[in-house]
Amino acid sequence: MLKFLSYLSKMFIGTWLTTVFGFLVLIGLLDSLANGSDILGGGGGFADTFKYMALRAPVIFDRIFIFTIVVAILLTFVKLIRQHELVALLGFGISVPKQLLLMTPVVLAAAFSSITIIDYSIAPAVRSLQAWGIGEYKVKNITADNPLWLEDNGRIIKASRRINYNTLGNLELYARSDSGAVEEIIWAERATYEGSNWTLEGVEVLPVKGADGEPRSASTELNPRLWETRQDPKSIARLAAEPRDLSISEMRNFSKRGNSGSKPRFAYTFWHAHRITRPLAAFVLLLVAVPLMQRTARQDTGDKALIIGLAGGFLFLILDGAMATFAASGGMPVPIAIAMPIVFFGILGTWLCLKAESL
């Protein structure tokens, strides 16, 4: 059994790494071509295309790694079918449940290693893309149509522009009393992070406390003002990022009550649960793929089963994506959205296993 385990694991790992590399290069090239005008328009050269591809690689890998595992499982069994090794495995008594047992460790290892790589690489890569302000990050960054709201030191703060990584523009700061009433409004043209502090420039101050309906005018401050805050450019980047583009610890932190970032708390809760359940999703897809690939006829190449398996993988991604849309927008409870694709394909895989064993 150990020799079979080693043989299947080596075959799967080689196939999976090749599949991942191929998908990353293909999708990365298409992505860079789609944003080529931004890359070159900003004064960048040919080398910046590869820089963009490298920074986007963790984001792309996060979106596709489950599908690459499915493809690798299917291609592994296609090789076994075409080399007539699947017949030999069955002849040695390696039935579908035993094949599942042999494949499970390496598939789970691939899933856990993928999550670890994503967890350490995606957040820094997205922060670099935000600082670059290229492609979709021009829209997903802090803009007038997509402002950043946050609460800090008792103040409600709105930023409507991100000039660069260390500079915010068009800020509004609302100072509040202990009861929550607004006492002072500050407008600033920009906030620049230098050293360990933010400096506000182009400041106008409107005192509201005790006005009681009395009209007041904002006063302009000629000198820059120090903005005392716990935030820094790195934390601002976390707050502005899409929930699924954060690390597991960051998503867990923002999912706690009172700590939400640019999206509601349930969005971070969903993507946190989604990422940590991907090994389970990989196992469920393995449960579907293995009995599906039991093709032992003399002239069978496994092509039809491969196509059906790929269609099943796409179906899982579509169902999973639909649940993600509903849950991240608050239209469905997080546990149901996470469980529905896994339970559905788990039942399907169990039925296929029982059917394969009964033949």
Disulfide bonds with the S-S distance in Angstrom:
none
